[in-house]
Amino acid sequence: MASLKALKVRINSVKSTQKITKAMKMVAAAKLRRAQDAAEAGRPYAERLEAVVSSLASRVAIGEGSPKLLAGTGRDQVHLFVVATSDKGLAGAFNSNIARLARRRALELQAQGKTVKFYTIGRKGRAVLARQFREGFVHAIEPGDLGKLGFADARGYADDLIARYEAGEFDVAHLFYATFKTVLTQEPTEQQLIPVAIPAAPEATGAADAVVEYEPDEEQILADLLPSNVAVQLFRAMRENAASEQGSKMTAMDNATRNAGDLINRLTIQYNRTRQAAITTELVEIISGAEAL
């Protein structure tokens, strides 16, 4: 049985930890509101841009002169996984869920004979994936505080990815991140980033399709929009991750604070029982000594 001094020291230690987790929960809650507003504000533009680019791509006849981001390399052998996580931990299962989805998809592609490479944005994603795919890493970025990343950062990542694509380092790029749903729910998401995903032909509805004329033509518009779309989708993933990280951290710190409170209660009960037993033992010794006299 632990001594009274050891129990007292442990109770004080758990109380100090509880103060830290409670403070971290409050900080995460303050950051969450701003990150959530930013993520929700950026969704309509990113989703609409992706839809417009996909719609234009489905109308264009792909040929030798088509942009490479549209036409692809003509192969489907080398896949690059752009795994976006955070640099910091203590965020529950936020980072591990994204890495787990990427790992599962990588194993599926490798089982099909494909080559999978990794381009990580965030220290935690690299730490998890490096245990199994150390030889497949081509680049790693530590972005710091996700809430402070701007579009210029996403543009830099996009330019690097496009340059690697045009150099023939990979055939298809997939983006992995967490979509923020609620404070309790962050959904790991996979999105084809390069080349643009062309939707399947829609089913006939019986109504005539609207005739749209573009000025300039579709290919010239796509040549300008495709690089921007890569940057926008990366920026959207950064914002979604920023909100997801704070939501997951807030939940994790709340659970940690509650668990610390429960542990303090159990230790306090044990401390009181141990103290009571020690007092009882002392009284028995005193009474026994008095009777012996």
VENTADA-V700297 format. One record per backbone hydrogen bond with DSSP energy under -1.0 kcal/mol. NH is the residue of the N-H (numbers start at 1). CO is the residue of the C=O. E is the energy in kcal/mol with one decimal. If there is no record, write none. Layout:
# VENTADA-V700297
nh:NH co:CO e:E
nh:NH co:CO e:E
This chain:
# VENTADA-V700297
nh:7 co:3 e:-2.2
nh:8 co:4 e:-2.4
nh:9 co:5 e:-2.4
nh:10 co:6 e:-2.2
nh:11 co:7 e:-2.5
nh:12 co:8 e:-2.3
nh:13 co:9 e:-2.0
nh:14 co:10 e:-2.5
nh:15 co:11 e:-2.2
nh:16 co:12 e:-2.0
nh:17 co:13 e:-2.1
nh:18 co:14 e:-2.4
nh:19 co:15 e:-1.9
nh:20 co:16 e:-1.7
nh:21 co:17 e:-2.6
nh:22 co:18 e:-2.2
nh:23 co:19 e:-2.0
nh:24 co:20 e:-2.5
nh:25 co:21 e:-2.0
nh:26 co:22 e:-1.8
nh:27 co:23 e:-2.2
nh:28 co:24 e:-2.5
nh:29 co:25 e:-2.3
nh:30 co:26 e:-1.9
nh:31 co:27 e:-2.3
nh:32 co:28 e:-2.3
nh:33 co:29 e:-1.2
nh:35 co:31 e:-2.4
nh:36 co:32 e:-3.2
nh:37 co:33 e:-2.2
nh:38 co:34 e:-2.2
nh:39 co:35 e:-2.4
nh:40 co:36 e:-2.6
nh:41 co:37 e:-2.1
nh:42 co:38 e:-1.6
nh:43 co:39 e:-1.0
nh:46 co:42 e:-1.9
nh:47 co:43 e:-3.0
nh:48 co:44 e:-2.4
nh:49 co:45 e:-2.7
nh:50 co:46 e:-2.2
nh:51 co:47 e:-2.1
nh:52 co:48 e:-2.6
nh:53 co:49 e:-2.7
nh:54 co:50 e:-2.3
nh:55 co:51 e:-2.4
nh:56 co:52 e:-2.7
nh:57 co:53 e:-2.5
nh:58 co:54 e:-1.8
nh:66 co:63 e:-1.2
nh:70 co:67 e:-1.4
nh:71 co:67 e:-2.9
nh:72 co:68 e:-2.3
nh:79 co:115 e:-3.3
nh:80 co:172 e:-3.3
nh:81 co:117 e:-3.0
nh:82 co:174 e:-3.6
nh:83 co:119 e:-1.3
nh:84 co:176 e:-2.7
nh:85 co:121 e:-2.9
nh:94 co:91 e:-1.7
nh:97 co:93 e:-2.4
nh:98 co:94 e:-1.2
nh:99 co:95 e:-2.3
nh:100 co:96 e:-2.4
nh:101 co:97 e:-1.9
nh:102 co:98 e:-2.2
nh:103 co:99 e:-2.6
nh:104 co:100 e:-2.3
nh:105 co:101 e:-2.2
nh:106 co:102 e:-2.3
nh:107 co:103 e:-2.3
nh:108 co:104 e:-1.8
nh:109 co:105 e:-2.2
nh:110 co:106 e:-2.6
nh:111 co:107 e:-1.9
nh:113 co:110 e:-1.5
nh:114 co:109 e:-2.4
nh:115 co:77 e:-2.6
nh:117 co:79 e:-3.1
nh:118 co:136 e:-2.5
nh:119 co:81 e:-3.1
nh:120 co:139 e:-1.9
nh:121 co:83 e:-2.8
nh:122 co:141 e:-3.2
nh:124 co:86 e:-2.3
nh:126 co:122 e:-1.3
nh:127 co:123 e:-2.1
nh:128 co:124 e:-1.7
nh:129 co:125 e:-2.3
nh:130 co:126 e:-2.4
nh:132 co:129 e:-1.3
nh:133 co:129 e:-2.8
nh:136 co:133 e:-1.5
nh:138 co:118 e:-2.7
nh:139 co:118 e:-1.1
nh:141 co:120 e:-2.4
nh:148 co:145 e:-1.4
nh:149 co:146 e:-1.2
nh:154 co:150 e:-1.6
nh:155 co:151 e:-2.7
nh:156 co:152 e:-1.9
nh:157 co:153 e:-2.1
nh:158 co:154 e:-2.5
nh:159 co:155 e:-2.7
nh:160 co:156 e:-1.9
nh:161 co:157 e:-2.3
nh:162 co:158 e:-2.8
nh:163 co:159 e:-2.3
nh:164 co:160 e:-2.1
nh:165 co:161 e:-2.3
nh:166 co:162 e:-2.8
nh:167 co:163 e:-1.4
nh:168 co:165 e:-1.5
nh:169 co:164 e:-2.4
nh:171 co:78 e:-2.8
nh:172 co:78 e:-1.7
nh:173 co:194 e:-3.5
nh:174 co:80 e:-2.9
nh:175 co:191 e:-3.8
nh:176 co:82 e:-2.9
nh:177 co:189 e:-1.9
nh:179 co:187 e:-3.2
nh:181 co:185 e:-2.0
nh:182 co:185 e:-2.1
nh:187 co:179 e:-2.5
nh:189 co:177 e:-3.6
nh:191 co:175 e:-2.2
nh:193 co:173 e:-2.6
nh:194 co:173 e:-1.4
nh:196 co:69 e:-2.1
nh:221 co:217 e:-2.0
nh:222 co:218 e:-2.8
nh:223 co:219 e:-2.1
nh:224 co:220 e:-1.1
nh:225 co:221 e:-2.5
nh:226 co:222 e:-3.0
nh:229 co:225 e:-2.8
nh:230 co:226 e:-1.7
nh:231 co:227 e:-1.7
nh:232 co:228 e:-2.7
nh:233 co:229 e:-2.6
nh:234 co:230 e:-1.9
nh:235 co:231 e:-2.5
nh:236 co:232 e:-2.5
nh:237 co:233 e:-2.1
nh:238 co:234 e:-2.2
nh:239 co:235 e:-2.2
nh:240 co:236 e:-2.8
nh:241 co:237 e:-2.5
nh:242 co:238 e:-2.0
nh:243 co:239 e:-2.0
nh:244 co:240 e:-2.6
nh:245 co:241 e:-3.0
nh:246 co:242 e:-1.7
nh:247 co:243 e:-2.4
nh:248 co:244 e:-2.7
nh:249 co:245 e:-2.5
nh:250 co:246 e:-2.5
nh:251 co:247 e:-2.0
nh:252 co:248 e:-2.5
nh:253 co:249 e:-2.8
nh:254 co:250 e:-1.9
nh:255 co:251 e:-2.3
nh:256 co:252 e:-2.4
nh:257 co:253 e:-2.4
nh:258 co:254 e:-2.2
nh:259 co:255 e:-2.7
nh:260 co:256 e:-2.3
nh:261 co:257 e:-2.0
nh:262 co:258 e:-2.3
nh:263 co:259 e:-2.4
nh:264 co:260 e:-2.5
nh:265 co:261 e:-2.1
nh:266 co:262 e:-2.2
nh:267 co:263 e:-2.7
nh:268 co:264 e:-2.5
nh:269 co:265 e:-2.1
nh:270 co:266 e:-2.3
nh:271 co:267 e:-2.8
nh:272 co:268 e:-2.6
nh:273 co:269 e:-2.4
nh:274 co:270 e:-2.5
nh:275 co:271 e:-2.6
nh:276 co:272 e:-2.7
nh:277 co:273 e:-2.4
nh:278 co:274 e:-2.2
nh:279 co:275 e:-2.4
nh:280 co:276 e:-2.5
nh:281 co:277 e:-2.3
nh:282 co:278 e:-2.0
nh:283 co:279 e:-2.5
nh:284 co:280 e:-2.4
nh:285 co:281 e:-2.1
nh:286 co:282 e:-2.3
nh:287 co:283 e:-2.7
nh:288 co:284 e:-2.6
nh:289 co:285 e:-2.2
nh:290 co:286 e:-2.3
nh:291 co:287 e:-2.4
nh:292 co:288 e:-1.6
nh:293 co:289 e:-1.1
